[in-house]
Amino acid sequence: MRRYINRFLQLWLIFAVLAVSIIIFTFETFFDMDGWEVLSYRDMSYLSLPLAVYLLGFTLVLAMLFTIGFIIIERIRMRKIEQSLRALNQGRYNDKVLEKIVAQAKPVYITKQLDSLILQLREKLTLMSRKVLSSNEEKLMLEEETKEEILEKERHRIARELHDSVSQQLFASSMMLSALNQQTENIPDAIQKQLQTIESITNESQLEMRALLLHLRPVKLNEKTLKQGIEQLLKELSTKVNMAIVYEIEDVSLPVSVEDNLFRVIQELLSNVLRHSKASEVEVYLKKTGQQIQLRIIDDGVGFDMKNQKSGNYGLQNIRERINGLGGHVKLISFKQQGTSVEIIIPISIGG
């Protein structure tokens, strides 16, 4: 308020001095009269006041009008500044208030300097916001990569310990039991049956362990093709299990993400065969037929009743989710004591 009063007094003083100067100059120059006498002249008008009083009153009103106009203009400008700063503070960099400044070739929304400063501040905040978002995205990606690396290392560590300890011990036990069961002389029939049962359980435990190791330490494609990766996986598996593995893998070219998902699906299916099927043979086929990629895995194991949803689950939930994500579908056929067939179809438009 004091600022406005000072402004009003300044304007009044300027207008009063200017008005007095003009009166004195005009009368002394053009009418050859004493200007000060004119200002002090009293006529017969209302209250008979000198002209100077009326002049001061007029300048007073004029200064007041100018001050009010100044206040109104300043308030409007302050409101515009407040709206602009609020928009910037709230991150609304495309707010209509700011767009009014941007839209003008020569910014005069508030003042030329303020418009320019607000636009510069907007550009800096926009750039900073983009950098922060980019930094956060990179941080999240690094965190995810770090978590994945830690998880992968931990899985490899557990797999290595299981392989070096439990798996080796199971293998040794299986060999000892097999040798013992071959020495049937002087061993009662009841004990022979128990030894055979123990050997069978040990063999099943070995299969379960190998399936678990396949989960924990999956073979990666890395720089290999899908065909090379699958064949390597099957060859390594054939050296560790007492099961015939027949396969026919075509060299199909797919996007990296599709190949990775399909490779993990094959690992999951083979793991299920090891854990549940008790099969003596498993067949793996991968080929391209027309506009589709077809994967089939068939075993001659114990199968299951497909009407029983619990047994029919067969660990396929994960697989269905992966394949559905690729736009494909999974077809499962199984009968008790007749084995299981899993067929996976991926559209060529998705698969490559």
ABEGO torsion letter per residue (X at the ends): XAAAAAAAAAAAAAAAAAAAAAAAAAAAAAAGBBAAAAAABBBABBGGBBAAAAAAAAAAAAAAAAAAAAAAAAAAAAAAAAAAAAAAAAGBAABAAAAAAAABABBAABBAAAAAAAAAAAAAAAAAAAAAAAAAAAAAAAAAAAAAAAAAAAAAAAAAAAAABAAAAAAAAAAAAAAAAABABGBBAAAAAAAAAAAAAAAAAAAAAAAAAAAABBBBAEABBAAAAAAAAAAAAAAABBBBBBBBBBBBBBBAAAAAAAAAAAAAAAAAAAAAAGBABBBBBBBBBEABBBBBBBBABAEBBAABAAAAAGGAAAAAAAAAAAGBBBBBBBBBGAEBBBBBBBBAAAAX
